[in-house]
Amino acid sequence: MNTFGRYFRLTTFGESHGIAIGGVIDGCPAGISLDMDLIVSTLQRRRSTGGVSTDRIEEDQPEFLSGLVDGITTGAPIAFVIANKERKSGDYDHLSEVYRPSHADYTYQAKYGIRDHKGGGRASARETAVRVVAGAIAMQILHAQGVEITAYTSQLGNVKLPGGYLLEISRGDSKVGCPIAEIDCLMYEALLEARQSGDTLGGIASVVVTGVPSGWGSPLYGKLDARLAEAMLGINACKGFEMGDGFALSAMRGSVANDPFIIRNGQPEMATNHSGGVLGGISSGAPLLFRVAFKPIASIALPQQTIDSNGASQTLTIQGRHDGSVFPRVLPIIEAMTALVLADEMLGHRLVR
């Protein structure tokens, strides 16, 4: 699938080492004055971070081809491209006949009978820059409704934040996206150590969304939490999702896990939020809380056992430009995918009211 969404739909195209990547957004309402600086600054957050990520640094300046007049949406499809200028396809020549462990090389070959070995082609995280542009547009629609989305690094390797979700978060000048400076430094040091040894680290992002009213989402097959899970698991290297207290709920009694209703300022609220702001697949009005787990980046500079396309055993040491972890670059991607889901739900909610 190359299209995401029902009412606010994003279709993406392009490969890691092609001329460009790009997207088409259908369903964006007319009359929205887009903040182009916000779009570019969000893309910049996704760019490489010195010392722990790839040396490939793209300018990532989106060129809009349609759907805008003087920066205002017209209601027509919004098409845009982002040039790939820092292509070094020769770095991947040694991988043309070898399957990289825990990459999509083998599965793409099995499905299509052909694969693009240059940077992973369509399977590369390079494609996520397109999602970030579309998500930044969706975010501006949501901001007008009072919705705020923040993702932060709550665990990197074995270093983790204690306690539950942080409801008041400042981005600050963190190195790996953790809002607590002391722990952010410990995470960074762990990442540098792994990087220097030729290895990589996985981690967990926590996400807090405020301002979502009650009533967004659908029962049964279009549950809001299920759609968020689909969006997160569609991000490269994502291997886990939990809403609210998630797996910890399995060890609780119902008397502890339930979220009692109270009246505050004349409005119904929940005294706790173990459920993460979703009941029966529909938003409750409480903050949306969820966590997303990512495996370590599969490209490591250590010898690994694999096979080639002829089935012969090979020992592979991966060269080229690679990240030491998806963090912190994955955080704006998580926020973008969350925004795409919520903008889609907001527009769909208006149609059924």
N, C-alpha and C positions, 0 to 999 in steps of 0.2 A: 504494500500500500504506500502510495506517495502523497495521499491526501489525508488531512486530519481535520475533524470537526464536521458539524452538520449545518449550522446557521452562520458561523464565522469559520470559513473553511480555508485552510492553507494547503497548497500543493507546492512541493519543492522539486528541484531538479539540479543536476550537476554532480560532478565527482571531485574528489580531493585534488587531483592533478589535471583537471580539465581547465579550459579557458576561464570559466566562471561557474559560480553556483547562483541559484536564484529561486524566487518563489512567486506565486500568484495568490492573492487573498481575495476570496469571494465573500460577499455578505457584509462587508464593512459599511456601517451606516454613512450616509452623506452628511456633510456639514461639519466634520470634525477637523479642527485646525491642529495639524500634527506638529509636535515639538521635535524637530529634526535633531537638535542637539541632544535630546534625551535618547533618541534612537542610537546615535553615534556613541554616546557615553556608555550606554548599556553594552554595545559591541566591544568597547574598549575593556570593560570588566572581564569579558570572555578571552581577551588576548593573553599571550604568554606572560608568565611571571618569572623574573630573573632567578636563575640558579636551580629551579625545580621543574622547569617545563621546557617544551620544545624550543629550538632555536628558530623555528619558522615563525616569523612575525609578519602578518599581513596588515595592510592599511585598513581593510574592512570599511570602505566607504560605499554604502549602498547607492546605486543609481536607479531612481524610480522612472519607469517607462510609461506608466499609465495610471489612471485612477485618481490623480491629484491635479488641482488647479491652484497655483500659488500656495501650495502646501495644505490645501483643504481637500478632504475626501469628497468625491463626486457621487459615490454609490456604485461606480463602475469597478470592475476588477482592478486591484492594485498589483501591478507587476514590477518586480525589481530584480537587479542582478548585483552580485558582488564579485569583483575580479579576483582571480587567483594569480598573483604576481610572483610569489616566492615558491615556484615549482622547481624541485630538484628530483625529477623522476628517476634519474640514474641511480640514486641512492637505493632504489628498490629492485634493481635488475637481478640481484642475487636471489630474490624471492619469487621469481616468475614461475618456478617449478616446485617450490617448497611450501608446505602448509605451516604457517606459524601457529604454535600451540595457543589455544584459547582465543584465537582470532576467528573471523568469519570466512577465512580463505576456503577451508574445506567445504563448509555448508553452502556457500555461494556456488562453488564448482558443482556440488551435488545437485543443487536446484536448477541452475541455469546452463550448466555445461560449459561455462566460461566465467572468468573473473578478471577484474582489473586489479593487478597486484601493486600498482603505483599508489602507495599511500593508503591502500585499502579501498580505493574507488568510492563507491556509494556508501560503503560501510564505515567510512572514516567519520570521525567527529567533526571534520571540517564542515559537513552539511549542517551542523547545528547553528552555525552563524545565521543561516536563513531563518531558523526558528526564533532566534533572538530578535531579529528585526520585526517579524510578525508579532511576537510576544510583546515587544515594546509598543507597538500600535495598539494591541489589545489592552495593554496596561493603561494607556491613556483613556480608553473608553471606560475602564473600570475605575480609574481615579476620579472621574466625574461623578461616579456613584458612591464614592467614599471608601472604595475597596483598596487595601494595601497588602502587598505580598512581600514577605521577606524570607529568604533562605540563608542559613548560616551553617558553618561546619561545626558539628557537635562531637565528632570523633574522627581521628585520623590515625590509622594503625591502632596501637594500644593506648593512645592518649585520648581521653574523652572528657567532656564536660560533665560534672556531677549534676544530679537532679533531673527535673523535667524540662519542659519547654520554657524558653525565655520569651516573655510576652513584650518586653521593652528592649529593643535591640538597636544598637548604633553600629553602622558599618565601620566607621573609623578607618584606621590605616593598617588593618590586619594583614598579615603575610599569607595566611591560608584560609581566611574567611571566618575565623572564630572570634566572637565578640568580646571574649575575656582575654585581655592582653597577655597575661602570664601563661595561660594555657595555649594561646595561639603561638607563642614563642616555642613552647615545648613541642607542639605539633610540627612546627617548621624545622626544628632541630632533628626530629625523628625522620622527617621527609628528606632532609639533606643527607643524613646518614645512610638512608636506603638508596638514595640517588648515587652517592659516592661509591657504594658497593655494587652498583650496577643493577639494583633492584627497584621495586615500586611498592606503593602502599595503597590500600583501600580505605574507605571511611564511610561516614554517615552524615547526611545533611538533615537538619531539622527545618521545618517550614511552618511559618505562622501567617495566617491570612485573617485580617480583620475587616469588618465592614460588610461582610456577606449577609444579606437579610435571610430570614427564614423563607423556605419555599423553593429554593433553587435545587434542581436535580429531578430525578424521576424514580419511581419504584421499580423493583424487579430488574430489568435488563439494562436500564440506563442510569443506575445509581450514581450519585455524585462521587462517592468514594471509589467506586469501580472505574469511573472515567478518569479520575485523578491517578489511580494505580496504573491504568493503561498508558497514560501520558508519561508517567515517570519511568515505567519499565520500557518505554520506547526510546529512552535516552541511552546512549552508548555506555556500556559497562554497568548499568543498573541491574541489580540482582535481588532487591528486596524492597518491600513497601509495607508500612503499617500506619493505620489511622488512629489518632489519639494514643492511648496507652497500648494499642496493638496486641502483641503477643503476651505482654505482661497481664492482660486481662484474663488469660487462660488460667492463671494461678490465683485469681481473686474469687471471693464469694460475691454473689449477686448483690448482697447488702452493701458491699464496698464498691463494686464496679458501677452500680446504677448512679445516674445523675439526677438528683432530686430537683423538682421544679419549685421555684419561689416567685413571688411578685416583688419587683423592685422598680420604684418610680412608676407604678401603675402598669408595668409591662412584665410578661412572663419571662423568666430567665432560668437557667440551670445553675444550681449551687456549685457544681463541679463540672468538669468537661472531659471525663475519661473517654467518651465516645469520639472526641475530636471534632465536634461541630456538625456531625451528620447522624441522622436517625432515619432508618428505613430508606436510605438512599437519598434523602432530602435534607438540605441545610436547616439547622435548628436556630440559627441566629447567633450562636456562640462562635468564637474564633475557630477557623479550620486549623487543625493541628495534625501534621503527619511527618513521618520520617522516611528517608530514602537511603538505601544501602548500595554502595558501589564496590565492585571488586577492584583489586589492584590492576593497573594498566598492564595489558598482556605483553607489550613490547619491552623486554628486559635485555640488558647487555651481559647476560650470563649464558653459558652453554645450555641448550635444551635439546631433549630428544624429540625427533619428529620423523616424518616421512616426506618423500617427494611425490609428484603426480604419478610416478610409475610404481609406487608402493615400496620403494627402497628406503631403508633407514638412513637418517641423516642426523648430524649434530649441528644445530643452528645457533649462532650468536647474532642477534639482531643489531644492525647498524642503522644509522640515519638519525632523524630528529624526532624525539619522543618525550612525552611528559613523564614526570615521576609519580604523578597522581592526577586524578581528575579534578582534585581540589587545588585552588579555589575556582578554577575556570568554569566548573560545572554549575556553580550557584546561579548565575544569570540565566543559564539554560533551564534550570529547574523553575525559576520564577517565570520565564517565558512560557513554558509548557503549562504551568498553572494558570497563567493569564489567558491562554488560548482556551482552556477548558471553561474557565469562569465566564469569559466573554460570550462563548457559545451558549452556556447555560442561561446567562442573563437575557440574550436575545430570544432564546427559545421560551423562556418563562413569560416574556411579554406576549408571545403569540398565543399562549394558552390561558391567559388571564382574561 
